Amino acid sequence: MHDVPFYLCDQLIVTQPALVTIVIPTYNYGVFILDAVRSAAAQSYPHTEIIVVDDGSTDETAVTLERLQEQIPNLRVITTEHRGVSHARNCGTRAGKGLYVAYLDADDLWHPTKIEKQVHAMAQYEGDPEWGAVYCLFRPIDEDGAVFGSAPAVETCGYFFARHLVLNLIGNGSGMMMRRDIMLAMGGFDPVLSHCEDLDVQLRISKRYKIALVREYLVGYRQHPNSASKSHLEMAAAVMSIADKHTSDRAIPEDLRKATFAAAHRYLWFKYLKGGATLKGIHTLLKAIIAEPAATLDDLTVRAVPSLSRRITSLRYVISSTDQTKKPHFFDLEPTAGITPREPRAYARLSKRFKKYDEILYERFADPRIDEK
């Protein structure tokens, strides 16, 4: 049991076990919601409440959730009209009572120790309001929960707004746990965004607060044909919009703004190709190469080459069904399996390069008394 302080208006009122509100938004994910909720209910940390917000599903989701409510005492279901994932997450946040809130996408999985380790990580900074959240590493998984890779084992924690602009260190919406008072104060997720709303929230929090890291693979990030991450052109537009939004302040150094868009181009060229916008994809890649050739080569090494390798491996599994047994399920792997002693060199080089901007922006933006939408 972890005793952590409960804050209200920056005043320490009482020390008690931290309740964690788990919010799971879902829309027509009946095929995955069962596993997601069970992974939340199986957490080793006992002080949780699980709130599933059904965003107007028309599939078997409602029936599945009704059955789960009979089995899981701390599960509550809220049903709304279909208004999008941001609205669903915000409904769950407001309905919760936890000191912390953690969001689990309806198609993702959590390792049983995820919340316990994150609460413990935050407890190390109890009494320091500068620390607002904690994140962890993730593994991409397929529709059956089998692992087909691991995200880079980054090391960055503390104040890293500038580095997050360029590197997208957190990487997905199911890996972060944050103070719920922060989410309420800044208005939650932006309902205007239908893609990358999690990245927007991560940047807004990292701009004001320090963020801790549990350097373990505690999230299974599912990839499947219906996932939001497969809406390539829509995601591309959202990434560019968010990059512009978070670098428009005059306090952002021009070099950092340029690097942010160069990083977006390094990420988006492949999205454009997969979305069928071939010429735009090639043009975007050329812009990235011209802007930052060395960083683009680093990014190709870290992102594109492993991605291509995973695709070839996945194709091999499809061709030979006997090879399916070689892919371990997410729950069969220890969270520390495959963790490198140091983060990938390409990430380390970029992180070192942009750390100087974090040192500058910390003085400008890091203030837990200030919240913005």
C-alpha positions in Angstrom: 0.0 0.0 0.0 1.4 3.4 -1.0 0.5 6.4 1.1 0.7 9.6 -0.9 -0.6 13.1 -0.1 -3.9 14.3 -1.4 -3.7 18.0 -2.6 -6.5 20.6 -2.8 -5.5 24.1 -3.8 -1.8 23.3 -3.2 -2.5 22.7 0.5 -1.6 19.3 2.0 -4.8 18.1 3.7 -4.4 14.4 4.5 -2.3 11.4 3.8 -4.2 8.4 2.5 -3.8 5.6 0.0 -4.0 7.1 -3.5 -7.2 6.1 -5.4 -6.5 5.8 -9.1 -9.4 6.4 -11.5 -9.0 4.3 -14.6 -11.0 5.7 -17.6 -11.6 3.4 -20.6 -13.4 5.1 -23.6 -14.9 2.8 -26.1 -16.8 3.0 -29.3 -17.8 -0.2 -31.2 -14.7 -2.0 -29.7 -16.8 -5.0 -28.4 -14.2 -7.4 -29.8 -11.4 -5.9 -27.6 -13.2 -4.3 -24.6 -13.4 -7.5 -22.6 -9.6 -7.9 -22.5 -9.0 -4.2 -21.9 -11.3 -4.1 -18.9 -10.0 -7.4 -17.5 -6.4 -6.1 -17.7 -7.5 -3.0 -15.7 -9.3 -5.1 -13.1 -6.3 -7.4 -12.7 -4.0 -4.6 -11.5 -2.0 -5.5 -8.4 -2.7 -2.1 -7.0 -5.9 -2.4 -5.0 -7.1 1.2 -4.8 -8.7 1.7 -8.2 -12.0 2.6 -9.7 -12.7 1.6 -13.3 -15.0 3.8 -15.4 -15.9 2.7 -18.9 -17.5 5.4 -21.0 -19.4 3.8 -23.9 -19.5 6.5 -26.5 -22.7 5.4 -28.2 -21.6 2.0 -29.4 -23.9 0.0 -31.7 -22.1 -3.4 -31.5 -22.0 -5.9 -28.7 -20.2 -3.5 -26.4 -23.2 -2.9 -24.1 -23.9 -6.6 -23.6 -20.2 -7.3 -22.8 -20.0 -4.4 -20.3 -23.2 -5.5 -18.6 -21.7 -9.0 -18.1 -18.4 -7.5 -16.8 -20.2 -5.3 -14.2 -21.6 -8.5 -12.6 -18.0 -9.8 -12.3 -16.0 -6.6 -11.3 -17.2 -4.7 -8.2 -15.3 -1.5 -8.9 -16.4 -1.2 -12.5 -18.9 1.6 -13.5 -20.3 2.1 -17.0 -21.4 5.5 -18.4 -23.2 5.5 -21.6 -23.3 8.7 -23.8 -24.3 9.7 -27.3 -21.5 9.4 -29.8 -19.4 12.5 -29.3 -15.8 11.2 -29.7 -13.0 9.9 -27.6 -12.0 13.2 -26.0 -15.6 13.8 -24.7 -15.7 10.2 -23.4 -12.4 10.6 -21.5 -13.5 13.9 -20.1 -16.8 12.3 -18.9 -14.8 9.6 -17.1 -12.4 12.1 -15.6 -15.2 14.2 -14.1 -17.1 11.2 -12.8 -14.0 9.8 -11.0 -12.8 10.4 -7.5 -9.2 9.4 -7.7 -6.1 11.4 -6.9 -4.7 10.1 -10.1 -6.3 9.2 -13.4 -5.0 6.8 -16.0 -6.5 6.3 -19.5 -6.6 2.9 -21.2 -7.7 2.7 -24.8 -10.4 0.0 -25.3 -8.1 -2.0 -27.6 -4.9 -1.9 -25.5 -3.7 -4.0 -22.6 -1.9 -3.2 -19.3 0.5 -5.4 -17.4 -0.9 -6.3 -14.0 1.8 -4.2 -12.2 1.4 -1.0 -14.3 -0.6 1.1 -11.9 1.3 -0.1 -8.8 4.6 0.8 -10.3 3.4 4.2 -11.5 1.9 5.1 -8.1 5.2 4.1 -6.4 7.1 6.3 -8.9 4.9 9.3 -8.1 5.2 8.6 -4.4 8.9 9.3 -4.6 8.0 13.0 -5.3 5.2 13.4 -2.7 5.0 16.9 -1.5 6.5 18.4 -4.6 3.7 19.9 -6.8 6.1 20.2 -9.8 5.6 16.5 -10.6 2.4 16.0 -12.5 2.5 12.6 -14.2 4.3 9.4 -14.9 4.6 7.3 -18.1 6.0 3.9 -19.1 7.2 2.0 -22.2 5.0 0.0 -24.5 5.1 -2.9 -26.9 3.1 -3.0 -30.2 0.8 -6.0 -30.2 -1.5 -7.6 -32.9 -5.2 -8.4 -32.8 -4.5 -11.5 -30.7 -2.3 -9.7 -28.2 0.9 -11.2 -29.6 4.0 -8.9 -29.4 5.7 -8.0 -32.7 8.2 -5.4 -31.4 9.1 -3.0 -28.5 9.2 0.7 -28.5 12.6 2.3 -27.9 13.5 2.1 -24.3 13.9 5.9 -23.7 15.3 7.3 -20.4 13.9 10.8 -20.4 12.1 12.0 -17.3 11.7 15.3 -15.4 11.0 18.4 -17.4 11.1 17.5 -21.1 8.6 19.6 -23.0 11.1 20.5 -25.8 12.3 17.0 -26.2 8.7 15.7 -26.3 7.9 18.1 -29.1 10.6 16.5 -31.2 10.8 12.9 -30.0 7.2 12.1 -28.9 8.7 10.2 -26.0 5.5 8.9 -24.4 4.2 7.5 -27.7 0.6 6.4 -27.0 -2.4 7.3 -24.9 -2.5 4.3 -22.6 0.9 4.7 -20.9 0.5 7.8 -18.8 -1.0 8.3 -15.3 -1.5 11.9 -14.1 -2.9 13.9 -11.3 -6.6 14.2 -11.8 -6.7 17.8 -10.5 -4.4 18.8 -13.3 -6.7 17.3 -15.9 -9.7 19.0 -14.4 -8.0 22.3 -14.1 -6.8 22.4 -17.7 -10.1 21.3 -19.1 -9.2 17.7 -20.1 -8.9 16.5 -23.7 -9.6 18.9 -26.5 -13.0 17.7 -28.0 -12.1 19.4 -31.3 -9.4 16.8 -31.9 -10.4 13.4 -33.1 -6.8 12.2 -33.6 -3.7 12.7 -31.5 -5.7 14.2 -28.6 -3.5 12.2 -26.2 -0.3 13.9 -27.6 -1.9 17.3 -27.2 -2.6 16.5 -23.5 0.9 15.1 -23.0 2.4 18.3 -24.3 0.2 20.5 -22.2 1.2 18.7 -19.1 4.9 18.4 -19.9 4.9 22.2 -20.6 4.0 22.9 -17.0 5.1 19.9 -15.0 7.8 17.3 -14.5 7.0 13.8 -15.6 8.4 10.6 -14.0 9.2 7.4 -15.9 8.8 3.7 -15.1 11.3 2.2 -17.6 9.4 -1.0 -18.2 7.1 -2.3 -21.0 3.8 -2.1 -19.1 1.4 -1.3 -22.1 0.4 -3.5 -25.0 -0.4 -1.0 -27.8 -2.7 -2.8 -30.2 -2.3 -2.4 -33.9 -5.3 -3.5 -36.1 -7.2 -2.3 -39.2 -9.8 -0.3 -37.2 -7.4 1.5 -34.8 -7.3 5.3 -34.9 -3.6 5.1 -35.7 -4.5 3.5 -39.0 -6.3 6.7 -40.1 -3.1 7.9 -41.6 -4.1 11.1 -43.4 -6.2 12.3 -40.5 -3.4 11.6 -38.1 -1.0 13.5 -40.3 -3.2 16.6 -40.3 -3.6 16.4 -36.5 0.2 16.1 -35.9 0.8 19.2 -38.0 -1.9 21.1 -36.2 -0.6 20.1 -32.8 3.0 21.0 -33.8 1.8 24.5 -34.8 -0.3 24.9 -31.7 2.5 24.1 -29.3 5.2 26.1 -31.0 3.3 29.3 -31.7 4.3 31.0 -28.4 7.0 33.6 -29.0 9.0 32.1 -26.1 9.6 28.9 -28.2 13.1 29.3 -29.8 12.9 29.4 -33.6 15.4 26.5 -33.8 13.1 24.4 -31.7 10.1 25.3 -33.8 11.9 24.3 -37.0 13.1 21.0 -35.4 9.5 20.2 -34.3 8.2 20.5 -37.8 11.2 18.6 -39.2 10.5 15.8 -36.7 6.8 15.9 -37.8 7.9 15.5 -41.4 10.2 12.6 -40.5 7.2 10.9 -38.9 4.5 11.8 -41.4 6.1 10.9 -44.7 5.4 7.2 -44.0 1.8 8.1 -42.9 1.2 9.8 -46.2 2.5 6.8 -48.1 0.4 4.4 -46.1 -2.6 6.7 -46.6 -2.2 6.7 -50.4 -0.8 10.2 -50.7 2.4 8.9 -52.3 3.7 12.2 -53.9 3.0 14.1 -50.6 4.9 11.4 -48.7 7.9 11.6 -50.9 7.8 15.4 -50.8 7.5 15.3 -47.0 10.5 13.0 -46.7 12.6 15.2 -48.9 11.7 18.2 -46.7 12.8 16.3 -43.7 16.1 15.3 -45.3 16.8 18.8 -46.5 16.0 20.3 -43.1 17.9 17.9 -40.9 19.7 15.1 -42.9 21.5 13.6 -39.9 18.4 13.5 -37.7 16.4 12.0 -40.5 18.9 9.2 -40.9 18.8 8.6 -37.1 15.0 8.5 -37.3 15.0 6.1 -40.2 17.3 3.9 -38.2 15.2 4.0 -35.1 11.7 4.0 -36.6 11.5 2.9 -40.2 14.0 0.1 -40.3 12.6 -1.8 -37.3 9.1 -1.1 -38.7 10.1 -2.7 -42.0 11.6 -5.6 -40.2 8.4 -6.1 -38.1 6.3 -6.1 -41.3 8.6 -8.7 -43.0 8.4 -10.8 -39.9 4.6 -10.5 -39.7 4.3 -11.5 -43.4 6.4 -14.5 -42.6 4.0 -15.5 -39.8 1.1 -15.1 -42.2 2.7 -17.3 -44.8 3.7 -20.0 -42.3 1.0 -20.5 -39.7 3.4 -22.7 -37.6 5.5 -19.6 -37.0 2.6 -18.0 -35.1 3.7 -19.9 -32.0 7.0 -18.0 -32.0 5.2 -14.7 -31.2 4.9 -14.3 -27.4 1.7 -12.9 -26.0 2.0 -9.6 -24.2 1.3 -11.2 -20.8 3.9 -13.9 -21.4 6.7 -11.4 -21.4 8.3 -9.8 -18.3 8.0 -6.0 -18.4 11.8 -5.7 -18.3 12.4 -8.3 -21.0 14.4 -6.6 -23.9 15.1 -3.5 -22.0 18.4 -2.1 -23.2 20.9 -0.8 -20.6 20.9 2.6 -22.4 18.4 4.2 -24.7 19.0 3.9 -28.5 21.9 6.1 -29.6 19.8 8.0 -32.1 17.3 9.0 -29.3 20.2 9.8 -27.0 21.7 12.2 -29.5 18.5 14.0 -30.2 17.6 14.1 -26.5 21.0 15.6 -25.7 20.6 18.1 -28.5 17.3 19.5 -27.3 17.8 19.3 -23.5 19.2 22.8 -23.6 15.8 24.1 -24.7 14.2 22.4 -21.8 16.5 24.2 -19.5 15.4 27.5 -21.0 11.7 26.7 -21.2 11.5 25.3 -17.7 12.1 28.8 -16.4 9.4 30.2 -18.7 6.6 27.6 -18.5 7.1 25.3 -15.5 4.7 26.5 -12.9 2.2 24.1 -11.3 -0.1 27.1 -10.4 -0.7 27.9 -14.0 -3.0 25.8 -16.1 -4.1 26.5 -19.7 -6.5 24.8 -22.1 
